[in-house]
Amino acid sequence: MKLTTKNYTLIIILTIIAIITIKLGKYLLDFDNIIYKSFSSELSIKQIERFLFFQKKIELLNFILIPIIFMLKTSIISSVLSIGMFFNNNDNSFKKILNIVIKAEFIFLLMPILKIFWFYFFQTDYTLEDIQYFYPLSALNIIGYKELDSWLIYPLQTLNLFEVAYIIYLSYQIGDLTKTNADNGLKIVSYSYVPTLLLWVTVIMFFTLNYS
């Protein structure tokens, strides 16, 4: 995938914000201490220390993977939207669509920021599981994760207001790109991105159900 300078810059900004958010979350939520508390009944102190040491050693690798994941995700979604636009008799540059999708990705960066805000200021007594399963403004937060089967966790996380905002933003921008309106943009998104998202959620549910 060949990125324009603008798209390449946006990916870098996305990556920097994501890394800062991860580092800030670990610091403010005292992540190492949470790990100690969560595994103290199962592992020795030395084993936990080895685990944390290993986590820090591969942290750089994780950070390198972040821009790769962003590029893969946005290019796949852009390809899906391009196909949807083609079947709707609209032919637009892939790079323009990619630019819209990359910008839309900033919406999801609000989720970890709100998560940090929630646990730092409101739910100050929390466990590792609370942090893992907490997804702001999602159906999972309304229902709760403790009594649920594991295969239901991901779809309920995906059903959230960030996803709704993402779809609305894509619809508006695609409507503008096709020189029509947001309704036409929503139709294209509904025929292309939404079924792809549902397929992805179904695949995750299948693997979770079979391997949990």
VMD Tcl script that draws the C-alpha trace (Angstrom):
set ca {
  {0.00 0.00 0.00}
  {1.47 3.34 -1.09}
  {0.57 6.14 1.32}
  {0.42 9.79 0.41}
  {2.42 12.20 2.58}
  {-0.82 13.31 4.25}
  {-1.94 9.77 5.02}
  {1.52 8.79 6.21}
  {1.54 11.79 8.58}
  {-1.88 10.84 9.96}
  {-0.70 7.27 10.64}
  {2.30 8.65 12.53}
  {0.06 10.94 14.60}
  {-2.32 8.05 15.34}
  {0.63 5.90 16.44}
  {2.11 8.59 18.68}
  {-1.23 9.24 20.40}
  {-1.82 5.49 20.86}
  {1.64 4.96 22.40}
  {1.30 7.97 24.71}
  {-2.12 6.74 25.81}
  {-0.78 3.24 26.55}
  {2.16 4.59 28.54}
  {0.00 7.10 30.40}
  {-2.58 4.43 31.23}
  {0.04 2.07 32.65}
  {1.48 4.87 34.78}
  {-1.75 6.44 36.07}
  {-3.50 3.13 36.73}
  {-0.37 1.62 38.35}
  {-0.51 -1.35 36.02}
  {2.44 -3.22 37.55}
  {0.78 -3.19 40.96}
  {-2.47 -4.48 39.44}
  {-0.52 -7.37 37.89}
  {0.98 -8.21 41.29}
  {-2.45 -8.22 42.94}
  {-4.08 -10.27 40.18}
  {-1.48 -13.05 40.06}
  {-0.16 -13.09 43.63}
  {-2.34 -16.07 44.54}
  {-1.18 -18.11 41.53}
  {2.43 -17.08 40.95}
  {5.44 -16.29 43.11}
  {6.88 -12.77 43.30}
  {9.85 -13.84 41.17}
  {7.57 -15.31 38.51}
  {5.54 -12.09 38.37}
  {8.74 -10.05 38.14}
  {9.94 -12.22 35.24}
  {6.60 -11.73 33.52}
  {6.78 -7.93 33.91}
  {10.40 -7.93 32.74}
  {9.41 -9.90 29.64}
  {6.52 -7.49 29.00}
  {8.91 -4.53 29.11}
  {11.35 -6.27 26.75}
  {8.70 -6.83 24.07}
  {7.12 -3.40 24.59}
  {9.16 -1.91 21.73}
  {7.97 -4.69 19.41}
  {4.37 -3.94 20.41}
  {4.87 -0.26 19.60}
  {6.33 -1.15 16.20}
  {3.24 -3.25 15.46}
  {0.84 -0.37 16.20}
  {1.39 1.56 12.91}
  {1.35 -1.74 10.98}
  {-2.02 -2.62 12.52}
  {-3.36 0.86 11.73}
  {-2.21 0.57 8.11}
  {-3.67 -2.92 7.68}
  {-6.99 -2.04 9.30}
  {-7.51 1.21 7.41}
  {-6.44 -0.27 4.06}
  {-8.85 -3.22 4.44}
  {-11.76 -0.95 5.40}
  {-10.88 1.43 2.54}
  {-10.88 -1.49 0.09}
  {-14.28 -2.63 1.35}
  {-15.70 0.90 1.01}
  {-14.18 1.23 -2.47}
  {-16.03 -1.92 -3.54}
  {-19.25 -0.54 -2.03}
  {-18.80 2.72 -3.92}
  {-18.05 0.87 -7.16}
  {-21.31 -1.09 -6.96}
  {-23.09 2.18 -6.19}
  {-21.76 3.60 -9.48}
  {-19.21 5.84 -7.76}
  {-15.57 5.71 -8.76}
  {-13.22 7.57 -6.42}
  {-9.54 7.48 -5.68}
  {-8.54 4.84 -3.13}
  {-6.16 7.35 -1.56}
  {-9.04 9.76 -0.89}
  {-11.09 7.01 0.72}
  {-8.08 5.91 2.76}
  {-7.62 9.48 3.99}
  {-11.22 9.50 5.26}
  {-10.83 6.12 6.98}
  {-7.56 7.11 8.69}
  {-9.17 10.31 10.01}
  {-12.15 8.29 11.27}
  {-9.74 6.08 13.24}
  {-9.11 8.99 15.65}
  {-12.63 8.40 17.02}
  {-11.53 5.09 18.56}
  {-8.60 6.75 20.34}
  {-11.16 8.39 22.63}
  {-11.99 4.98 24.10}
  {-8.70 4.32 25.97}
  {-8.60 7.97 27.06}
  {-12.07 7.67 28.60}
  {-11.06 4.35 30.16}
  {-8.09 5.97 31.92}
  {-10.29 8.88 33.01}
  {-12.93 6.51 34.43}
  {-10.59 4.34 36.51}
  {-8.43 7.24 37.67}
  {-11.26 9.48 38.87}
  {-14.33 7.29 39.44}
  {-13.81 3.52 39.82}
  {-10.58 3.74 41.78}
  {-10.91 0.21 43.20}
  {-10.49 -2.09 40.21}
  {-8.99 -5.39 39.09}
  {-7.11 -6.43 35.96}
  {-10.33 -7.95 34.60}
  {-12.20 -4.69 35.16}
  {-9.65 -2.86 33.01}
  {-9.58 -5.57 30.33}
  {-13.34 -5.76 29.86}
  {-14.27 -2.13 30.41}
  {-15.33 -0.49 27.15}
  {-16.82 3.00 27.60}
  {-20.28 3.66 26.15}
  {-20.77 0.03 25.11}
  {-23.53 -2.53 25.63}
  {-21.10 -4.61 27.70}
  {-20.84 -1.87 30.31}
  {-24.61 -1.83 30.67}
  {-24.95 -5.61 31.00}
  {-21.68 -6.35 32.83}
  {-19.11 -9.01 31.98}
  {-19.03 -11.17 35.12}
  {-22.07 -13.34 34.37}
  {-21.54 -13.54 30.62}
  {-20.13 -16.36 28.50}
  {-16.74 -15.34 27.06}
  {-17.96 -15.52 23.44}
  {-20.47 -12.74 24.10}
  {-17.89 -10.27 25.40}
  {-16.49 -9.05 22.07}
  {-19.82 -8.45 20.24}
  {-21.15 -6.49 23.22}
  {-17.94 -4.44 23.29}
  {-18.31 -3.76 19.57}
  {-21.86 -2.50 20.09}
  {-20.85 0.96 21.30}
  {-21.30 4.67 20.59}
  {-17.77 4.99 19.18}
  {-18.72 2.56 16.42}
  {-21.92 4.54 15.76}
  {-19.93 7.80 15.57}
  {-17.45 6.07 13.24}
  {-20.22 4.96 10.86}
  {-21.85 8.41 10.91}
  {-18.51 10.11 10.17}
  {-17.76 7.72 7.29}
  {-21.26 8.22 5.89}
  {-20.98 11.99 5.95}
  {-17.50 12.04 4.41}
  {-18.35 9.51 1.69}
  {-21.50 11.45 0.88}
  {-19.33 14.52 0.46}
  {-16.74 12.62 -1.59}
  {-19.41 11.30 -3.98}
  {-20.96 14.77 -4.18}
  {-24.29 13.43 -2.96}
  {-25.36 13.47 0.71}
  {-24.93 11.65 4.02}
  {-27.91 9.37 3.27}
  {-26.18 8.02 0.18}
  {-22.95 7.74 2.18}
  {-24.79 5.77 4.86}
  {-26.19 3.44 2.20}
  {-22.67 2.72 0.90}
  {-21.33 2.16 4.43}
  {-24.31 -0.06 5.29}
  {-23.76 -2.23 2.21}
  {-20.00 -2.58 2.61}
  {-18.47 -1.77 6.00}
  {-21.32 -2.95 8.27}
  {-21.56 -6.51 6.80}
  {-17.76 -6.78 6.97}
  {-17.82 -5.72 10.64}
  {-20.56 -8.27 11.39}
  {-18.54 -10.99 9.64}
  {-15.45 -10.07 11.69}
  {-17.44 -10.16 14.95}
  {-18.91 -13.54 13.97}
  {-15.44 -14.96 13.29}
  {-14.16 -13.74 16.68}
  {-17.22 -15.22 18.40}
  {-16.65 -18.55 16.63}
  {-12.99 -18.79 17.67}
  {-13.76 -17.68 21.22}
  {-16.52 -20.23 21.53}
  {-14.39 -23.07 20.19}
  {-11.09 -22.30 21.92}
  {-12.10 -20.86 25.28}
}
mol new
graphics top color blue
foreach p $ca { graphics top sphere $p radius 0.5 }
foreach p [lrange $ca 0 end-1] q [lrange $ca 1 end] { graphics top cylinder $p $q radius 0.2 }
display resetview
